Amino acid sequence: MRMIFGLVLVVGLALAGFAVYMAQGFISQTQAELAIERAASAKAGPLVEVFVVNKPLNYGDPLTREDVQKAYWPQNTMPETAFLEEAVLFPEGAKPRFVLRQMEKFEPVLAVKVTEPGADAGLTSRLEKGKRAFAIRVDVASGVSGFLQPGDSVDIYWTGQTTNVDGELTRLIESTIKLIAVDQIADDDRSGSAVIAGTVTVEASPEQVARLAQAQATGRLALSLVGAGDESVSGLVEVDSRGLLGITEQETVQVEQAKVCSIKTRKGAEVVDMPIPCTN
């Protein structure tokens, strides 16, 4: 009996030791995971609740309360124009907002991607203060083969005839002008194959609008696409027909010919012209 009791005691102590070992391992693993989580939380900083969309939204879609939900976002990486309060995103009694740029599911709602309450998702909501919208006629050649999209920047060249210039003159008249619409499309998130546009709408100051209107009335306009992030400013750029072909004006030099005097004599039926010194 004593032997059985001793054996049970030994087995019990072994099981207890094994349980303590397993508990220590679990506690150590849990503490390590908690330490990693605390480090990640400290690195991310405090979290704040922001409004995000709960489904994909496209340009022109109305934004309703059913389209958004709250989500936690790190405060140190939160965009400045994110909406934190429902009263700001959906003012009481105000008309709905509309989407200006495509948004994917769980993307934060930013003020730059939606209109003001009640504002249309048209061009007026996309114009900066003091700027105007001006339409320019284009074709496959002048419109960069249909690769222009809203949001792109272009240089504008004028070609026409002017005084004191033989043939036609081409000059850069506006540099880095922003496109806000192509034909009737103002969505800068559109994708797909190139579309040959008939008109493009640019954002310009009133003075630039006057220059573009005069240029379009007196000649032809062509657009040149500016690379993304290119902030260089071009100076005076112009080419005329002579400069294009490398033609230079030749100075005309008049050479005075020496005066020749002669006397004609007849010898039978033959007339002979004999040179003689000129007397005056």
trRosetta pair geometry for C-beta under 8 A, 3 or more apart (Angstrom, degrees):
i j d omega theta_ij theta_ji phi_ij phi_ji
1 4 5.8 -54 -153 34 33 109
1 5 6.3 32 150 -18 66 106
2 5 5.6 -54 -148 38 34 113
2 6 6.2 36 153 -20 66 105
3 6 5.6 -53 -148 37 31 112
3 7 6.3 33 153 -20 65 104
4 7 5.7 -54 -149 35 32 111
4 8 6.4 31 154 -18 65 105
5 8 5.8 -55 -149 37 31 110
5 9 6.3 33 152 -22 64 107
6 9 5.5 -54 -149 34 32 114
6 10 6.4 32 154 -20 66 104
7 10 5.8 -53 -149 34 32 110
7 11 6.4 28 155 -15 66 106
8 11 5.8 -56 -147 39 31 109
8 12 6.1 33 154 -21 66 108
9 12 5.7 -55 -147 36 29 112
9 13 6.4 28 155 -18 64 105
10 13 5.8 -55 -149 36 30 109
10 14 6.4 30 152 -20 64 105
11 14 5.6 -55 -149 36 32 112
11 15 6.3 30 154 -17 67 106
12 15 5.8 -55 -147 38 31 109
12 16 6.2 32 154 -20 65 107
13 16 5.6 -54 -145 37 31 113
13 17 6.3 33 155 -20 65 105
14 17 5.7 -55 -150 36 30 111
14 18 6.3 29 153 -18 65 106
15 18 5.6 -53 -146 37 32 111
15 19 6.3 34 153 -21 65 105
16 19 5.7 -53 -148 35 31 112
16 20 6.4 32 152 -19 64 103
17 20 5.7 -52 -148 35 33 111
17 21 6.3 35 152 -21 65 105
18 21 5.5 -52 -149 34 33 115
18 22 6.4 31 154 -16 66 105
19 22 5.8 -55 -147 38 31 109
19 23 6.2 33 153 -20 65 108
20 23 5.6 -56 -146 38 30 113
20 24 6.3 32 155 -21 65 105
21 24 5.9 -55 -150 34 28 110
21 25 6.5 27 152 -17 63 105
22 25 5.7 -54 -150 36 33 112
22 26 6.3 32 154 -18 66 105
23 26 5.7 -54 -146 38 31 110
23 27 6.1 30 155 -18 66 107
24 27 5.7 -54 -144 39 30 110
24 28 6.2 31 156 -21 65 107
25 28 5.7 -54 -146 36 29 111
25 29 6.3 28 156 -17 64 107
26 29 5.8 -56 -148 38 30 110
26 30 6.2 30 154 -19 65 108
27 30 5.7 -56 -146 38 30 112
27 31 6.2 31 155 -19 65 107
28 31 5.8 -55 -147 37 29 111
28 32 6.4 30 154 -20 64 105
29 32 5.7 -53 -149 35 31 111
29 33 6.4 29 154 -16 65 105
30 33 5.8 -55 -148 38 31 109
30 34 6.2 32 153 -19 65 107
31 34 5.6 -53 -145 38 32 113
31 35 6.3 36 153 -23 64 104
32 35 5.6 -52 -149 33 31 113
32 36 6.5 31 152 -17 64 103
33 36 5.7 -52 -149 36 34 111
33 37 6.3 33 153 -18 66 107
34 37 5.6 -55 -145 39 32 111
34 38 6.2 34 155 -20 66 105
35 38 5.8 -52 -145 36 30 110
35 39 6.4 30 154 -19 63 105
36 39 5.7 -55 -149 36 30 111
36 40 6.4 29 153 -17 65 106
37 40 5.7 -54 -146 38 32 110
37 41 6.2 32 154 -19 65 107
38 41 5.6 -54 -144 39 31 111
38 42 6.2 32 155 -20 65 106
39 42 5.7 -53 -146 36 30 111
39 43 6.3 28 154 -18 63 107
40 43 5.7 -56 -147 38 31 110
40 44 6.2 24 156 -14 66 109
41 44 5.9 -57 -141 42 30 105
42 45 7.6 32 179 -72 29 38
44 47 7.3 14 127 -67 119 86
44 74 4.5 -114 179 -108 92 126
44 76 7.4 -179 173 37 44 110
45 74 5.5 92 59 -166 95 96
45 75 5.4 -105 121 51 120 92
45 76 4.3 95 23 -10 159 116
46 74 7.8 124 82 -151 36 58
46 75 5.0 11 79 3 82 132
47 72 4.3 15 171 -174 130 110
47 73 6.6 138 -156 61 79 26
47 74 6.1 -54 -101 -93 68 41
47 75 6.7 -164 -115 -28 15 85
48 72 7.1 143 72 -148 23 63
48 73 6.0 -37 67 63 74 80
48 75 4.9 85 -11 -85 112 91
48 78 6.3 -22 54 -62 122 156
48 84 6.6 -35 155 -124 121 119
49 70 4.7 2 -174 -171 115 113
49 71 7.0 144 -148 68 66 23
49 72 6.0 -44 -90 -91 60 55
49 73 7.5 110 -129 16 16 84
49 84 6.8 105 87 -152 69 78
50 70 7.2 144 72 -149 25 64
50 71 6.3 -34 64 65 74 76
50 72 8.0 99 17 -140 77 14
50 73 4.7 -10 13 12 122 135
50 78 6.4 171 -57 -140 142 118
50 82 4.8 -25 -145 163 133 130
50 83 6.7 114 -163 72 79 52
50 84 5.9 -56 -106 -96 65 64
50 108 5.2 -10 131 -127 136 111
50 109 7.7 -171 158 36 95 76
51 68 4.7 10 -175 179 106 132
51 69 7.3 150 -147 76 65 21
51 70 6.4 -47 -94 -94 54 55
51 71 7.9 96 -141 20 14 81
51 82 7.4 169 44 178 73 85
51 83 4.6 -21 32 83 121 105
51 84 7.5 -157 -8 -94 86 17
51 86 7.4 122 -73 -88 131 64
51 89 5.7 13 14 -64 166 163
51 108 7.1 97 81 -153 53 67
51 109 4.8 -28 103 28 103 120
52 68 6.6 150 76 -152 30 78
52 69 6.3 -30 64 65 80 71
52 70 7.7 93 18 -152 83 13
52 71 4.6 -4 7 15 129 128
52 106 5.0 16 156 -156 140 43
52 107 6.1 155 -155 73 92 23
52 108 5.3 -58 -96 -91 80 43
52 109 6.6 -174 -112 -17 25 79
53 56 7.6 92 123 -103 131 16
53 57 5.6 -105 -155 -6 156 118
53 63 7.9 -89 -100 -132 108 101
53 67 5.7 -23 -140 155 86 90
53 68 5.8 -55 -100 -97 47 67
53 103 5.1 101 14 123 151 129
53 104 7.7 153 72 95 120 26
53 105 6.5 -112 102 -124 89 38
53 106 7.1 -92 69 -34 61 14
53 107 5.8 -2 34 55 103 78
53 109 6.2 111 -44 -68 84 92
54 67 6.5 -171 37 -180 85 39
54 68 6.5 157 -9 -127 91 14
54 69 4.9 63 -60 -2 119 112
54 105 6.5 13 179 -147 27 86
54 106 7.2 47 -110 -66 43 59
55 67 6.5 -92 41 -145 97 76
55 105 5.6 -9 -121 -98 21 95
56 102 7.4 -2 -173 -174 93 92
56 103 6.9 175 -150 93 51 58
56 104 5.5 -18 -105 -128 86 47
56 105 5.7 -54 -51 -42 66 79
57 61 4.7 -137 -165 67 91 143
57 63 7.0 36 -152 -93 162 83
57 67 6.5 56 -73 -171 130 135
57 99 4.8 -177 140 -78 117 159
57 102 7.0 176 92 -151 58 50
57 103 4.8 10 52 53 98 99
58 61 5.4 100 58 -24 64 116
58 99 6.6 128 95 92 26 142
58 102 5.5 -9 -123 -109 53 88
58 187 7.8 -2 174 -134 86 146
59 99 5.9 -135 -119 107 28 96
59 100 6.6 7 -130 -175 83 22
59 101 6.7 2 -87 -106 89 19
59 102 6.2 -51 -37 -58 78 72
59 121 6.8 156 177 164 76 140
59 186 7.6 -176 177 86 142 75
59 187 3.8 -144 6 -109 170 117
59 189 6.5 171 -43 42 115 109
59 190 7.9 -50 8 -57 143 84
60 98 6.1 -18 -150 -180 31 118
60 99 6.5 -34 31 64 21 86
60 121 5.0 -171 -104 80 56 154
60 187 7.5 -65 -20 -73 98 117
61 98 6.9 157 79 -156 32 72
61 99 4.7 15 53 18 82 125
62 96 4.7 33 -164 127 110 146
62 97 7.3 128 -159 81 62 44
62 98 5.7 -49 -100 -100 50 72
62 99 7.8 -124 -68 -8 5 84
63 67 5.6 -119 -153 66 60 144
63 68 7.2 42 -177 -38 98 113
63 96 6.3 170 59 179 61 99
63 97 4.5 -20 47 78 118 96
63 98 6.7 -176 -3 -102 88 17
63 99 6.0 120 -53 -55 101 81
63 109 7.2 109 -157 -135 145 132
63 114 5.6 -23 -9 -129 154 133
64 67 5.1 105 56 -3 69 103
64 68 8.0 -165 93 2 43 88
64 96 6.3 -34 -82 -127 69 131
65 68 6.5 -75 -153 42 36 96
65 86 7.8 40 -120 -152 105 114
65 90 6.0 -5 -73 -60 94 165
68 89 7.2 -72 61 150 173 155
68 109 6.1 -27 -113 -33 128 140
71 106 6.6 79 -59 -151 168 87
71 108 7.9 -124 60 -87 116 77
73 77 7.4 -120 166 80 91 86
73 78 5.2 102 120 -96 120 98
73 82 7.4 -103 74 180 161 168
73 108 6.6 33 -85 -79 158 127
74 77 4.7 41 84 31 112 100
74 78 6.7 -159 90 -42 53 81
75 78 5.5 -35 -145 -5 34 122
78 82 5.5 -90 176 26 96 146
78 108 7.7 148 -151 -111 77 166
79 82 4.8 117 69 -37 87 98
79 108 6.2 169 28 91 118 145
79 110 5.6 -33 109 -105 149 116
81 110 4.6 68 94 -165 107 84
81 111 3.8 -109 -177 25 116 100
81 112 5.6 88 86 -13 166 87
82 108 4.8 -38 -120 169 112 134
82 109 7.0 104 -147 72 65 56
82 110 5.9 -45 -83 -97 55 68
83 88 5.7 -168 -146 92 96 109
83 89 4.1 73 -178 -71 154 109
83 108 7.9 169 30 178 71 89
83 109 5.2 -23 22 87 117 107
83 110 7.9 -165 -15 -101 82 23
83 111 7.3 123 -57 -59 89 79
84 88 7.3 38 54 38 63 137
85 88 4.6 83 73 5 96 104
85 89 7.0 180 91 -3 51 87
86 89 5.8 -61 -143 45 36 105
86 90 5.8 -25 175 39 75 101
87 90 7.2 -71 -121 69 19 63
87 91 6.5 50 177 -108 61 51
87 92 7.0 -20 -139 -27 85 90
88 91 7.2 8 -139 -66 20 79
89 97 7.7 -83 -178 1 69 143
89 109 6.6 62 -128 102 129 145
90 94 7.2 -172 -175 58 49 108
90 117 7.8 117 -137 -100 39 122
91 94 3.9 57 75 -6 102 134
91 117 5.5 -84 32 -37 112 165
94 117 3.7 5 157 161 131 149
94 118 6.0 -110 -179 -30 85 105
95 117 5.5 136 63 165 63 80
95 118 3.3 90 52 -89 121 82
96 117 7.1 -123 163 -144 6 72
96 118 7.5 108 49 -70 35 44
97 114 4.4 38 156 168 132 118
97 115 5.2 176 -158 63 77 73
97 116 7.1 -136 -113 127 94 11
97 117 5.7 -61 -65 -93 81 51
97 119 7.6 12 -129 45 64 85
98 114 6.7 157 77 -157 32 73
98 115 4.7 21 48 13 81 123
98 119 7.3 -120 26 88 102 69
98 120 6.9 4 23 -163 149 31
98 121 3.9 -105 115 -51 135 111
99 102 7.4 66 155 -95 128 29
99 103 6.4 -120 -142 4 126 108
99 113 6.6 -15 -153 154 72 84
99 114 5.9 -43 -104 -103 44 74
99 121 6.9 11 68 -110 42 142
100 112 7.4 -101 69 150 135 49
100 113 5.6 -161 55 -169 91 36
100 114 6.1 -169 3 -94 93 16
100 115 6.1 126 -50 -52 105 72
100 121 5.9 -169 -90 -143 65 96
100 125 6.7 -133 -94 116 125 125
100 126 7.1 154 -151 -82 127 95
101 112 7.5 8 9 122 131 80
101 113 4.5 -85 47 -133 102 86
101 187 7.8 139 -114 -152 48 75
101 188 6.8 -31 -110 58 96 94
101 189 5.6 114 -158 -32 74 127
102 187 7.5 65 -37 -170 94 114
102 189 4.0 -142 7 115 113 163
103 107 4.7 -151 -170 72 90 133
103 109 7.3 15 -135 -101 163 62
103 113 6.0 90 -65 162 114 145
104 107 4.9 97 60 -30 69 124
109 113 6.9 -136 -160 71 54 117
109 114 6.4 8 -173 -18 98 134
110 113 4.6 79 65 8 89 107
110 114 7.4 158 81 5 47 88
111 114 6.7 -79 -144 51 32 86
115 119 4.0 -144 167 80 120 105
115 120 7.0 -161 -135 82 166 15
115 121 5.6 -122 -41 -85 131 65
115 125 4.8 -46 -121 -145 103 156
116 119 4.3 70 57 -8 84 130
116 125 7.1 -159 14 -128 86 110
119 124 7.5 -135 -167 95 104 104
119 125 5.0 117 148 -90 127 121
120 124 6.8 62 62 47 102 110
120 125 6.5 -158 79 -22 57 120
121 125 6.4 -65 -130 42 30 145
121 186 7.8 169 142 82 81 127
122 125 6.3 111 62 12 52 95
122 126 7.8 -115 121 2 39 101
122 186 7.0 110 -156 19 43 162
123 126 5.5 -71 -154 42 44 109
123 127 6.4 51 154 -37 77 100
123 133 5.1 30 156 -76 141 158
123 180 5.9 94 -138 129 97 128
123 181 6.1 -59 -90 -33 114 132
123 186 6.0 -146 -78 -105 74 149
123 201 6.7 -60 -115 129 144 153
124 127 6.1 -45 -148 15 33 113
126 180 5.2 147 117 -158 132 121
126 186 6.5 -158 -12 180 158 126
126 203 7.8 -116 123 -79 93 129
127 131 5.0 -156 -172 84 93 101
127 132 7.1 23 -148 -108 140 16
127 133 6.2 -98 -82 -46 124 93
127 180 7.1 -1 -78 -113 68 168
127 203 6.1 172 -124 -127 74 110
128 131 4.6 62 62 7 81 130
128 203 6.7 79 18 178 94 138
130 205 6.6 -9 143 -120 94 86
131 203 4.9 19 165 -179 138 95
131 204 6.5 134 -158 66 88 17
131 205 6.2 -68 -112 -82 63 49
132 203 7.5 152 73 -154 33 53
132 204 6.0 -38 64 72 82 70
132 205 7.1 73 17 -164 92 14
132 206 5.9 82 -7 -79 134 61
132 209 5.2 -18 77 -56 134 143
133 180 6.3 -90 -116 61 103 137
133 181 7.6 29 -153 16 125 118
133 201 5.2 5 -173 179 102 116
133 202 7.4 152 -152 74 54 36
133 203 6.5 -31 -96 -97 61 58
133 204 8.0 112 -118 26 16 77
134 201 6.8 155 75 -154 31 67
134 202 5.5 -27 64 60 87 86
134 204 5.3 -26 15 32 125 123
134 208 7.7 -149 11 113 150 90
134 209 4.8 -179 -68 -122 139 89
134 212 5.6 102 138 83 151 146
134 213 7.3 -109 -151 -56 130 86
135 199 4.8 4 -174 180 108 127
135 200 7.2 158 -150 81 61 32
135 201 5.0 -34 -92 -95 69 78
135 202 8.0 159 -95 14 22 71
136 156 7.5 -125 -115 -125 164 127
136 199 6.5 149 72 -157 40 72
136 200 5.4 -19 58 62 94 82
136 201 7.6 166 13 -92 73 28
136 202 6.4 28 -8 -7 117 112
136 212 6.7 -82 -84 -179 108 124
136 216 6.6 -146 -130 -89 77 132
136 221 5.7 -87 -165 95 119 149
136 223 7.4 120 108 -57 145 117
137 198 7.0 -34 -144 163 72 67
137 199 5.7 -42 -100 -99 47 79
137 216 7.0 117 23 -152 96 120
137 221 7.5 119 62 49 71 111
138 142 4.6 -142 -145 96 78 101
138 143 3.5 102 150 -66 130 103
138 148 7.9 26 102 18 170 150
138 197 5.8 35 72 90 117 96
138 198 7.0 154 61 175 68 18
138 199 6.6 136 19 -113 83 24
138 200 5.6 26 -3 -3 135 102
138 221 7.7 -74 -87 94 75 97
138 223 6.4 -25 -110 3 132 121
139 142 5.5 68 40 30 71 96
139 143 6.1 -172 71 1 20 107
139 196 7.4 5 -173 -176 49 107
139 198 7.6 16 -92 -123 56 51
140 143 6.4 -56 -114 50 14 101
140 145 5.9 31 -174 -114 77 50
140 146 6.8 -23 -126 -32 71 93
140 196 5.2 -29 -87 -132 84 121
141 145 7.8 26 -99 -65 27 64
141 222 7.2 -52 127 -124 87 109
142 220 7.2 -129 -87 167 141 100
142 221 6.4 90 -167 101 138 61
142 222 4.3 -118 -130 -116 86 65
142 223 6.0 84 164 13 71 78
143 146 6.3 47 116 -66 113 42
143 148 5.9 -96 -178 4 84 128
143 196 6.9 115 80 -154 139 62
143 197 5.3 -166 -160 54 154 94
143 200 6.7 154 -125 -30 103 122
143 223 6.2 34 -114 41 37 122
144 147 5.1 -83 125 51 104 93
144 148 5.4 110 54 -45 118 92
144 154 7.7 -138 -23 -117 136 121
144 223 5.9 -76 -24 95 101 101
144 224 7.2 124 -76 -126 113 28
144 225 5.0 77 -119 -33 162 110
145 194 6.2 7 129 162 82 157
145 196 7.6 -61 -175 -97 39 83
146 194 3.6 109 105 160 109 102
146 195 5.1 -172 -166 75 115 26
146 196 4.4 -69 -77 -76 120 48
146 197 6.4 146 -118 -7 69 75
147 194 5.1 -44 -74 -116 63 121
147 225 6.7 -42 96 -59 108 155
148 152 5.6 -133 -153 52 70 149
148 154 7.0 -9 -120 -64 120 132
148 179 6.0 154 177 -81 110 174
148 182 5.5 160 106 -101 97 130
148 197 6.6 -66 61 10 114 139
148 200 5.9 -32 122 -103 152 141
148 223 6.9 17 -78 113 141 149
148 225 6.7 -154 -91 -89 79 107
149 152 5.3 106 59 -24 66 113
149 179 7.2 137 95 91 32 136
149 182 6.3 -73 -126 -15 31 142
149 188 6.2 105 146 -141 100 66
149 190 6.6 -161 -143 61 113 96
150 179 5.6 -131 -121 119 41 94
150 180 5.8 25 -145 -175 99 25
150 181 5.6 11 -93 -91 114 30
150 182 6.0 -127 -46 -7 76 90
150 185 6.7 -137 -24 119 119 81
150 186 5.4 104 -98 -159 160 41
150 187 6.5 137 41 74 140 22
150 188 4.0 -110 96 -80 95 80
150 190 7.7 79 27 17 102 107
151 178 7.4 -28 -147 -165 25 95
151 179 6.7 -32 31 74 24 86
151 180 7.9 75 -54 -108 43 41
151 188 3.6 77 -24 -139 126 138
152 178 7.7 157 89 -150 36 54
152 179 4.9 11 61 31 80 122
152 225 6.2 -44 176 -140 132 94
152 226 7.4 148 172 49 82 78
153 176 4.9 -1 175 -154 129 65
153 177 6.6 148 -157 67 71 31
153 178 5.5 -36 -98 -92 78 56
153 179 7.2 -157 -86 1 26 81
153 225 7.8 102 81 -163 52 55
153 226 4.2 -44 98 55 97 126
153 230 7.7 -151 75 64 131 92
154 176 7.7 147 64 -122 24 22
154 177 5.6 -36 65 61 75 86
154 179 6.3 57 -4 -42 112 106
154 200 8.0 51 9 122 155 156
154 202 7.5 -97 48 -103 112 122
154 223 4.4 -14 -178 -166 143 104
154 224 6.1 139 -165 66 80 42
154 225 5.8 -45 -105 -100 82 40
154 226 6.0 -163 -97 -5 22 91
155 172 6.0 -31 176 -142 117 109
155 174 7.0 174 -156 94 52 59
155 175 5.2 -6 -116 -123 91 59
155 176 6.8 2 -76 -40 71 44
155 177 7.4 124 -103 12 24 89
155 223 7.2 141 73 -160 48 53
155 224 4.4 -17 58 60 99 104
155 226 6.1 109 -26 -60 84 101
155 234 6.8 30 -118 18 138 145
156 172 7.4 115 78 -156 47 61
156 173 5.7 -54 99 63 96 89
156 174 4.3 18 42 54 114 99
156 175 7.9 -127 26 -66 71 31
156 177 5.9 9 -20 14 113 138
156 202 7.9 -40 -58 -67 135 168
156 212 7.0 -16 142 -110 164 102
156 215 7.7 104 142 105 120 159
156 221 5.9 -17 -169 -163 99 108
156 222 7.5 149 -157 76 52 42
156 223 6.0 -24 -101 -102 65 67
156 224 7.8 -158 -69 21 23 79
157 170 5.7 16 173 -177 116 97
157 171 6.8 165 -154 82 72 30
157 172 5.6 -44 -99 -94 77 54
157 173 7.0 132 -128 8 25 83
157 221 7.0 143 76 -157 50 55
157 222 4.7 -21 63 62 104 93
157 223 7.7 -168 20 -77 81 19
157 224 6.6 57 -16 -16 112 110
158 170 7.0 172 87 -148 45 52
158 171 5.5 -16 59 59 92 82
158 173 4.9 43 -10 -22 114 131
158 215 4.4 -101 -102 -156 132 117
158 218 8.0 29 -171 81 125 94
158 219 5.1 87 -178 81 90 137
158 220 7.3 143 -157 75 52 44
158 221 6.0 -26 -98 -98 63 68
159 168 5.7 36 179 162 88 126
159 169 7.2 -175 -143 89 53 41
159 170 4.5 -12 -96 -98 87 84
159 219 5.4 -176 83 170 42 121
159 220 4.8 -22 62 62 97 96
159 221 7.9 -179 19 -80 78 22
159 222 6.8 35 -8 -5 114 112
160 168 6.3 -132 151 -148 7 96
160 169 6.8 -25 68 56 52 78
160 215 7.9 -167 -5 -158 135 66
160 218 5.4 77 -175 131 172 81
160 219 2.5 -101 -51 -96 122 120
160 220 6.6 156 -64 15 82 66
161 165 7.2 -171 -159 81 59 102
161 167 7.6 -139 -109 140 89 26
161 168 5.6 -73 -73 -105 67 66
161 169 7.1 112 -120 12 26 86
161 219 7.6 171 14 -96 52 104
162 165 5.2 41 71 30 86 123
162 169 5.4 -33 20 21 112 136
165 168 7.9 30 124 -173 118 10
165 169 5.1 12 137 -53 162 119
165 240 5.2 -130 -165 -124 117 144
166 240 7.4 97 63 160 62 128
166 241 6.4 -90 105 55 80 120
166 242 6.4 71 64 -38 108 112
167 240 6.2 126 78 175 105 90
167 241 3.2 -4 93 -2 160 143
167 242 7.1 161 31 -27 129 72
168 240 7.1 -178 97 -146 39 68
168 241 6.2 89 44 -46 62 103
169 238 6.2 3 -180 -174 101 110
169 239 7.5 164 -157 85 58 38
169 240 4.7 -29 -103 -96 76 87
170 238 6.5 169 90 -151 51 60
170 239 5.2 -8 59 59 100 84
170 240 7.6 175 20 -84 66 37
171 236 7.8 -34 -154 -166 100 75
171 237 6.8 143 -156 91 53 61
171 238 3.9 -8 -102 -102 85 100
172 175 6.4 38 165 -69 119 92
172 234 5.9 -48 136 111 163 135
172 236 7.5 168 55 -160 102 32
172 237 3.9 44 3 58 122 108
172 238 7.1 -122 14 -64 70 63
173 211 6.1 -175 166 155 119 120
173 212 7.6 151 113 -87 130 61
173 215 5.6 -171 60 -88 175 153
174 177 5.1 33 136 -45 122 125
174 204 7.4 -35 -147 -117 154 124
174 208 6.0 81 -112 -150 132 110
174 211 6.9 139 -59 101 109 131
174 212 6.8 -14 -22 -74 145 99
175 233 6.1 109 109 -149 149 63
175 234 4.9 -176 -110 37 142 98
176 226 5.6 45 -103 -59 71 173
176 230 7.8 -148 -99 101 113 88
176 231 7.5 53 -117 -136 158 44
176 233 7.4 -73 2 -104 131 65
177 202 4.8 11 150 -165 119 133
177 203 7.2 175 -178 60 78 61
177 204 6.2 -9 -144 -81 116 97
177 208 7.4 165 -110 176 120 144
178 202 6.6 132 78 -159 47 75
178 203 4.6 -14 75 42 103 112
179 182 6.6 29 168 -60 131 86
179 200 5.6 -49 -133 178 115 117
179 201 7.0 104 -160 75 69 52
179 202 5.8 -54 -100 -100 52 67
179 203 7.7 177 -111 1 6 84
180 186 6.3 1 151 -138 73 97
180 201 5.5 -61 66 104 86 99
180 202 6.9 120 10 -142 86 19
180 203 5.0 86 -32 -45 122 100
181 184 7.1 -18 178 -147 122 18
181 185 6.3 155 -161 79 76 43
181 186 4.3 -38 -98 -89 95 80
181 200 7.0 167 91 -162 59 53
181 201 4.0 18 54 42 100 119
182 185 5.2 -21 67 64 79 100
182 195 7.3 120 132 80 129 114
182 197 4.8 -100 -178 -93 93 148
182 200 5.3 -17 -112 -113 65 83
182 201 7.7 -134 -65 21 28 76
183 195 7.5 -72 0 125 135 127
183 197 4.9 -141 -40 -139 92 94
183 198 6.1 72 -99 37 93 81
183 199 6.1 110 -99 56 46 76
183 200 7.8 -25 -31 -85 44 50
185 190 6.2 -12 175 -23 133 158
186 201 7.9 -30 -95 57 94 130
187 190 4.9 98 96 -40 105 97
192 195 7.7 41 96 -39 109 103
197 200 5.8 75 119 -62 149 83
200 223 7.1 13 41 -51 152 160
202 212 7.5 -169 59 -110 133 167
204 208 3.7 -124 -178 96 113 124
204 209 5.1 151 97 -58 120 72
204 212 6.5 108 58 -8 178 139
205 208 4.7 94 51 9 74 103
205 209 7.0 -131 96 -8 39 87
206 209 5.4 -50 -147 31 34 116
206 210 6.7 36 154 -19 64 101
207 210 5.8 -52 -154 33 34 112
207 211 6.6 33 150 -17 65 104
208 211 5.5 -53 -148 37 37 112
208 212 6.1 34 155 -18 69 106
209 212 5.8 -56 -144 39 29 108
209 213 6.2 31 156 -21 65 107
210 213 5.8 -52 -144 35 29 111
210 214 6.4 26 157 -15 63 107
211 214 6.0 -58 -150 39 29 108
211 215 6.1 27 154 -19 65 110
212 215 5.6 -54 -142 39 31 112
212 216 6.1 30 158 -19 66 107
212 221 7.5 37 -155 -100 83 151
213 216 6.0 -55 -144 37 27 108
213 217 6.4 22 157 -16 62 111
214 217 5.9 -61 -147 39 29 108
214 218 6.2 1 164 1 67 117
215 218 6.4 -74 -139 48 25 94
215 219 6.1 -49 -174 50 64 101
215 221 6.0 84 128 -78 112 106
216 219 7.7 -90 -119 62 14 59
216 221 5.7 -32 -93 -22 77 127
226 230 5.3 -139 172 69 93 122
227 230 4.2 85 67 -23 89 128
234 237 5.8 -23 160 -21 123 126
239 243 5.1 -136 -153 91 69 123
239 244 5.4 85 163 -66 114 88
240 243 5.1 90 50 15 70 103
240 244 6.9 -128 98 -10 33 92
241 244 5.6 -55 -147 33 30 115
241 245 6.4 5 163 2 65 110
241 247 7.8 -3 123 31 76 126
242 245 6.4 -71 -147 49 27 93
242 246 7.9 -110 165 65 56 7
242 247 4.3 -95 -148 67 78 100
242 248 7.5 113 174 -79 113 30
242 249 8.0 0 -157 -48 150 77
243 246 7.4 32 -168 -75 30 35
259 278 5.5 22 111 -48 113 167
260 275 6.2 -57 -173 -128 99 114
260 278 7.6 -156 -157 -48 13 117
261 275 6.9 106 82 -158 52 68
261 276 5.5 -62 108 71 101 76
261 277 6.8 16 58 128 124 18
261 278 4.0 144 -17 -84 130 79
261 279 7.6 56 -63 2 177 67
262 273 5.1 26 158 177 142 90
262 274 6.1 156 -162 80 86 35
262 275 4.8 -52 -96 -96 88 49
262 276 6.3 129 -123 12 30 77
263 273 7.7 161 79 -155 30 52
263 274 5.4 -24 63 66 80 92
263 276 5.4 29 -7 -9 106 130
264 271 5.7 1 -173 -179 110 103
264 272 6.9 155 -154 80 58 44
264 273 5.3 -24 -97 -100 80 66
264 274 7.5 161 -93 18 27 73
265 271 7.4 160 82 -157 34 57
265 272 5.1 -19 64 61 85 97
265 274 6.4 12 6 1 108 119
266 270 7.1 150 -158 84 58 45
266 271 5.4 -30 -100 -101 72 68
266 272 7.5 170 -93 16 21 76
267 270 5.0 -20 68 70 88 98
267 271 7.9 168 24 -91 68 21
267 272 6.0 32 1 -12 111 117
